[in-house]
Amino acid sequence: MLEQEIEDFLQQGGEVKSVPRGLSANPGGQPPSTFAAGRLFTEPRESRTPVPEVVAAIEERRALQRKRTATPRRSRLPQPRRKVVYDDFGEPLRRVWIED
C-alpha cells in the first residue's frame, strides 16, 4: 500500500528529496516545533483542591481489608493414589494404592 502511494505521488509530479545524514530537518533560523521546544503546557499551573475526607475514607477501607483474613477453604477429600514400589536395583516390583 505504501509503495502504491509513493508511485501515485511521483506520477502526479511529486518529488522525493534526499537529505544527507546528520543534517537537521529543521530549516536554519526557524524556531523548533512547539512540542520539541517544551511549550506544550502554556497555561499557568492550577492549585489542587485538598480532599482529606476522601483520602481518609479510602485509607479506612484499605485498613479493613487488611484486617480481614481469608476463610480457609476446605481442601479436596483425600483420594487414594497409585504408587510404584521399586526394588533395590530401581526395577518396578508392583503398584500399590495409598491414601494421603
TAUR-V253624 format. One record per residue. RES is the residue in one small letter. NEAR is the number of other ideal C-beta (glycine too) atoms within 10 Angstrom. Layout:
# TAUR-V253624
res = <RES;RES>
near = <NEAR;NEAR>
This chain:
# TAUR-V253624
res = <m;l;e;q;e;i;e;d;f;l;q;q;g;g;e;v;k;s;v;p;r;g;l;s;a;n;p;g;g;q;p;p;s;t;f;a;a;g;r;l;f;t;e;p;r;e;s;r;t;p;v;p;e;v;v;a;a;i;e;e;r;r;a;l;q;r;k;r;t;a;t;p;r;r;s;r;l;p;q;p;r;r;k;v;v;y;d;d;f;g;e;p;l;r;r;v;w;i;e;d>
near = <5;6;7;8;9;12;10;10;12;11;8;7;6;9;6;7;4;5;8;5;5;5;7;8;5;11;6;5;5;7;9;11;9;10;8;10;9;8;11;8;7;6;5;6;6;6;6;6;5;8;10;7;8;9;10;10;11;11;10;10;10;10;9;9;8;8;7;7;6;5;6;6;6;6;6;6;5;9;7;10;10;8;11;9;9;11;9;5;5;6;7;9;9;9;9;11;8;9;7;6>
